[in-house]
């Protein structure tokens, strides 16, 4: 199994869990797909797009559980990133854990394999 990750504001994810569907964060809605990162990509994603933000969650999914709507596409530096072209069922999450902000960076200790 290939684990992929979504960084989401806690309030937005909580709302999605209650609704039973996550359509995406504003950037996802603007781009037409839900952005994910692999374990090797997620720290840089956090630094580039979530710097200084607190009250975030790291939400993990098994890529294979998302079906054919998940596409691997070239993005930052030509690396392949997982993009989901469909609404997401929050119940498919393997976990949703707080992503701490410590000493000026997001701390992924104990969150990634």
C-alpha positions in Angstrom: 0.0 0.0 0.0 1.1 3.5 -0.8 0.3 6.0 2.0 -0.4 9.6 0.9 -1.1 12.7 3.0 -3.3 15.8 3.1 -2.6 18.7 5.3 -5.9 20.4 6.3 -7.0 23.0 8.8 -8.6 21.2 11.7 -11.9 23.1 11.4 -12.2 22.4 7.7 -11.6 18.7 8.3 -14.0 18.5 11.2 -16.7 20.1 9.0 -16.0 17.5 6.3 -16.2 14.6 8.7 -19.6 15.8 9.9 -20.8 16.3 6.3 -19.4 13.0 5.2 -17.5 14.6 2.3 -14.4 16.7 1.8 -14.6 18.7 -1.4 -11.2 20.3 -0.8 -9.6 23.4 0.7 -9.8 26.6 -1.2 -6.6 25.9 -3.2 -8.0 22.4 -4.1 -11.3 23.9 -5.3 -9.4 26.5 -7.4 -7.2 23.9 -9.0 -10.0 21.4 -9.6 -8.4 18.5 -7.6 -7.5 17.7 -4.0 -3.7 18.0 -3.4 -1.9 15.2 -1.6 1.8 14.5 -0.9 3.8 11.4 -0.3 5.8 11.0 2.9 8.9 12.3 1.1 7.1 15.4 -0.1 4.8 16.4 2.8 7.4 18.4 4.9 8.2 20.6 1.9 4.5 21.0 1.1 4.0 22.2 4.7 6.9 24.6 4.5 5.8 26.1 1.2 2.1 26.3 1.6 1.4 26.2 5.4 4.3 28.1 6.9 3.3 29.6 10.3 -0.1 28.0 10.3 -1.2 26.2 13.4 -4.3 24.1 14.1 -3.5 21.8 11.2 -4.1 18.1 10.8 -2.1 15.6 8.9 -4.6 13.2 7.3 -3.3 9.9 5.9 -4.9 7.7 3.2 -4.0 4.6 1.4 -3.7 5.7 -2.2 -5.1 2.5 -3.6 -8.4 3.1 -1.6 -9.1 6.3 -3.6 -9.6 4.5 -6.9 -9.1 5.7 -10.5 -9.9 9.3 -9.6 -6.4 9.5 -8.1 -3.8 10.6 -10.6 0.0 10.9 -10.2 1.0 14.1 -12.0 4.3 16.0 -12.4 4.5 19.1 -10.2 7.2 20.7 -8.1 10.6 19.9 -9.7 9.0 17.4 -12.0 8.1 15.1 -9.0 4.9 13.1 -9.3 2.3 14.2 -6.8 -1.0 12.5 -6.1 -4.1 14.5 -7.1 -7.6 13.4 -6.5 -10.2 14.4 -9.1 -13.3 13.6 -7.0 -14.8 14.5 -3.6 -13.2 12.6 -0.7 -14.9 10.4 1.8 -13.3 11.4 5.2 -14.1 7.9 6.5 -11.4 6.5 4.2 -8.7 8.3 6.3 -6.2 6.0 8.0 -5.7 8.7 10.6 -6.1 12.4 11.2 -3.6 13.7 13.7 -2.5 17.2 14.8 0.5 18.6 13.0 2.4 20.6 15.6 4.2 23.9 14.9 7.5 23.9 16.9 10.5 26.1 16.6 9.4 27.7 13.3 8.6 24.4 11.5 5.9 21.8 11.4 6.9 18.8 13.4 6.3 15.5 11.6 8.0 13.4 14.4 6.0 10.2 14.9 3.6 11.0 12.1 5.4 9.5 9.1 6.9 6.1 8.5 
